[in-house]
Each structure stands twice: as C-alpha cells, then as structure tokens.
Amino acid sequence: MFGKPVVGSAVARPLAKTTGALRTIGALLGCALTFAPAPVLAENADVGAAYDISIAGFVFAKGTLSLELQGDAYSARVGMRPSGLARIIIAGKSNAYATGSLHGTRVMPDRYDMISEESERSSRVAMGLSRGNVRDIATSPQLAKRPDRVPVTRVHQRGIVDPLSAILMPVANAGQALTPKGCDRRIPIFDGWTRYDVQLSYKSTQTVSGRGYDGPVIVCGARWVPVAGHRPAKKSVKYMADNRDIEIWLAPMATSDVLLPYRISMRTMTGDLVVQARKLEIRTGERKHASR
C-alpha cells in the first residue's frame, strides 16, 4: 500500500527484514538505561525522562523513563515505541516495570515485568525476586534449546538485578556522583533469558548544552559481558562482547546526587545507535526541577 518507505536503504532494509527489530532495540534501550546511577534518598522523588532513539542517523523510536523513590522503596517504568516513518517498517511497543528497595548501596528488586508486542509475536517476562535471587519466573517464548548455548542454572539467578532495577546504582555519598567512582562498577543482570554483566568505567567529564540539559556530564564507557544463556559462537554475541564503542553520558538533575542518562551511544552491526535526551525532569518533595 505504501510502497517502499523512503528512509534510506541503510536503515530501512535492516529494520524491515529483522522480525525482532523492536524487541531487540527495546532490549538495547533497557540495557543502556541500566547505566544511570541514583542515590539513597530519605525524601520522596519522582524522575522522568523522554528520549529520541536513532540508528545510522535515522530517528525511529521514542523512549520514556520514569522512576519513583519513596524512602527506601522504588518503582520504575521504561517504554519504547516506533515513531514517524518507522511505523511503516516496524509495529509494536515495548514496556517494562520493576519494584524493589534500596539497602545501603545494594539494590534489592522484588518484581520485574516486561512485555514487547509486535505485529506477529510478543515476548513477556514475569519475575519475582527476593534478596537478589529469582524466586519465580515465567517467560514467553521459552529460550530455544541449542547444543552450543551456555545453560542458565539456578546459580545464574542469584545475586542479580533485573535490567530495569539496574538503573539504580547507589553511590556512598553525593560527592562521588560526578567522579570516576560514579562509573566504576560491574552490574550482574538477569533478564529472564540470559545472564550478563555490564562493566562500567570512567572515561571523562564534559560540559554539554541543549537537548534538555546545560552543564557537566560524566561519561562512562561500558562493556557487555555474557555469562549464560548466550551462544558464544553466534556472530551478534561475538560482536557485542567485543564492542568497545558503548558510552553513557550522565547528567545531574537539580542536585548532584541524582544522575540521569543524557546520551547513550552504541555501535551496532546496522549503524550507530543513539539514545538522546529530549526532556529531563525531577521532582523532590514539593519542588519541581526541569530542563528542556
């Protein structure tokens, strides 16, 4: 009906012929948003952010992040859906929700739910946790059995956080947020199918202007380290495990102890994936701080 979408063959062909395009990019966004530290707050706070998501320079999706902190308890939501001409190529949406609590510098999730809906299929995860260990889990579809797949055992479901709860990375004190200590950490993540680590390291501190924020940002490099559930010889797995071109830029909002993703960039086999803030906002108590 529409003919060939005029969006550039470098973007249209890879997205059009990849049946799991929305789910894959949604997972990348979720993974990218795992890099945003948050503090241990005694007061209540509501955090919101909106993002443009592009690949090879083509904006194809919008993303949202919301986080509510009430004392030591937290709840978080992340969503993504195609936008503009990309809706001709891919259809569907992806959403995730997580709850839990903070204990010192430890994050203790108790619930994680994810659903990714496409025109032909959907993916779901419902996971209950206790003290960092998976208590119950239901996934659809099931992970396909392959002789070369590294099996996921109960050991891999202990001492972990879900992909969304990983946005909470408490620092010992607010003064560490914009220092190398704000980046330097290794996050153990289980998404319902695969177990992997995200290794962060400090790269630089820069000053940015526009796109929702004016001021200093801390730039962290990131590595994806597969642990279980993956197929080591698979091309995409090797590519991501060797990928040195992943960065997250973190911006402080109103106070230096709350950081949000300002920009995420990741080299992929299709092109550079960029998640760029369009709006960042935080409310603490009765006050509201926003940049646009």
N, C-alpha and C positions, 0 to 999 in steps of 0.2 A: 504494500500500500504506500509506504513512504519511499520506496526505492532504497538506494544505498545512502546511508547517513553521511553527510558531508562534515566529517570531523577530523579528517586526516587519517590516512591508512595506518600510520604508525600507532595510533590509538584504537581506531575502530576495529581493525581485524583481530588484534589480540583479545580485546574485550568481547567481541561478538562471538568468537569461536571457543571461548572459555566458559563452560557451563557453570562453573563455580566462581565466576568473577566477583559477584557481590559478596559472597561469603568469604572469599579469600581476602579481598580488600578490607572487609569489615574486621577480619581477624588481625590484619596488619594494623588497622587503626586501633583496635583494642590493645594490641601489643605495644604500639607506640605510646598510648596513653598510660601504660604502666610505668612510665618514667617520671611522673610528676610527684615530687615529694609533698607531703602535707604534715602539719605539726601535731603535737599532742596538745589539744586545746581544752581548757576548762570551760570556756564560753561556747555558746552555740554559734554556728557559722553555716551559711549557705553559699555554695560556689557554683557558678555557671559559666559555660564557655560554648562558643559556636565556631565551627571551623569550615574552611573550604578545603576540599581534597582534590588534588590534581595528579595526573600521571603524564609524563612527557609534555608538560605544559598545558594539558587539557583538563579543565575543572569538570569533574564528572560526578561529584557527590558532595553532600553537606553532612557534617558531623556535629553532634552535640554531646556535652558532658555536664552532668550535674552531680554535686556532692553535698550532702548534708551531715554536719557534725553536731551532735548533741552530747556534750560532756565527752565520755569515752566511746560512745556509740557512733556508728556511721552508717549511711546508706548512700549508694552511688548508682547512677544510670549513665549509659552511653548508647547513642543511637547513630545510625548512618542510613542514608537513602540516596539514590541517584538523583541528579538534578539536570536541568537543561536538556540538551540533545542526547545526553547519556541515557535518558529514559527510553529512547528508541532502541538502544542496544541492549541494555540490561534492565530488568524489572524486579522490584522487591525491596526489602528493607531488612536491617539487622539491628537488634536491640539486646542489651544485657543489663542485669540488675544484680546488685550484691549488697549484703548487710554484714555487720560484724562489730568488733570493738577493738580499741587500742589499749595495750598493756605496756606502758613504758615505751620502748622503741620497737615493740613487737606488734604486728597486725594479726588479729585473730578473726578470720571470716567465719560466719556461721551459715550463710546461704549464698548461692550463685545460680542464676538462671539466665540462659541465653537462647535466643531464637533468631534464626536467619531464614527469611522467607524469599523464595524465588518463584518464577512462573511455573517451573516444572518440579521443584523439590524444595524441601526445607530441612534445616538442621536444628536440633534442640539439645540443650544440656540442662539438667536439673540436679544440683549437687548440694548436699548438706554436709557441713563440716563442724568439727569440734576440736579446739586447741591445735589448729593447724593440720588436722588429719581428716581425710574424707570419711564421713560416716555412712552416707548413702549416695547413690548416683544413678541416673538414668540418662542415656544418650540415644539420639536418633540422627542419622543412621549409626549402626554399630561400626566400629573400626574393622575394616576388611582384613581378613587373615591373609598374611603373605609370609612365605618362608624366610624372607630377608628382613622382616620387621623386628625391631628390638621390642620384646614384650614388656607390657606395663604390668607391674606386680603391685602388691599392697605396699611394699616399701616405697615405691614411687609416689604413693598417695599420702605420705606422711611428711609433716614439716613443710607444707607448701602453702601458697596463697593462690586464689583464682586470678585470672587475668585482670579483672576489674578491681578487686581489692588491692592489687599491686600498685594502684595509683597512690596508695597511702604508704609513704616511706618516712616515718617519723625521724627527725633529727634530735640529737640530745639537747640542743638549745638553738634558739633563733639565730644566734650569731654564726652558726655553721651553714646556714641555708645557701648563701652565695659564696661559699668557699669550696675547695676541692672535696671536702667531706660531704657536701650536698650531693655529689655524683658517685663517689667511690663506694660501690656496694654490688652484691650479687643477689638477684631475686629468684627464688625457686618457685616455678609456676606450673600448675597442672590445669589444663583447660577442659578436661573431661575425656580427651582422646590421647593427648600427648603430654609428656613431662619435659620441660626445658628450663634452662636458666637464662636470665637476662643479666649480662655483665656490663655494668656501667663504669665509666672512668672519666675523670675531669679532662677537658680539652682547653677551655679558655673562658674568660669573662668578657662580654662585649656590651656595647650600648646600641640600642635599636630605637627606631622612631616610626610610628604609624602602625596600621593594621591592628588596632586595639590596645597598644601599649607604647609608652615612651619611657625609656630608662634602661637600667642594666639588666642583662640576662646572663645566666650561667649556661655554658654549652657543654653537654655530656656526650661522649662517644658511647656507642652501645654495640654489644655483640650478642647474637643469638646462639646459645649453646644447647644442642639437642641432647636429651638424656634417655628417653624411652618413648615408644610409640611411633618412632620415625623409621624410615627405610634409608640406611646410611648411603647406599649406592644411588639413590634417586637424584636426578640432576638438580631439582629445585632445593633439595635438602643440602646438597653439597654447596650450592650457590649461596644459600643463606648462612650456612655455617662458616663460610669463607668471607662473607661480606664484611668489609671494613668501612663501608660508606653508610653508616647509620648514625644520625645525630638527633639530639633533642635539645631545644633551647627552652630554658625555664625562666619565667618572669615572676617576680614577687608582686603580689597584689595587696596594696594598701599597707600591709606590714610585711617585714622581711621574713616572717616565719611561715608564710603560705606561698607556695610556688605553683604555677600552672603552666602547661605546655603552651609556648608561644609559637613554636615552629618545630615540626618533625620532618626530617628528610631521610629517605631510604632509597638506595639504588636497587632496582629490580630488573628482571630479565626483559621486561616490557619498556622500562624507562624509569626516570627518577620519580618516585612517589613523594609528594609533599603535602603535609597537613599544616595549614596556615591559619592562625587565629584570625577570626573576623570580629569577635567580641569576647571580652573577658570581664567577669563581674564577681564580686564577693560581698556578702552581707554579714556583718558581725554584730550581734545584738540588735540595736535599733538603727545602726548606721549602715549605709549602703555606699560602696565604692565601685565605680565603673569607669572603664575606658573604652573608647570606640574609635 
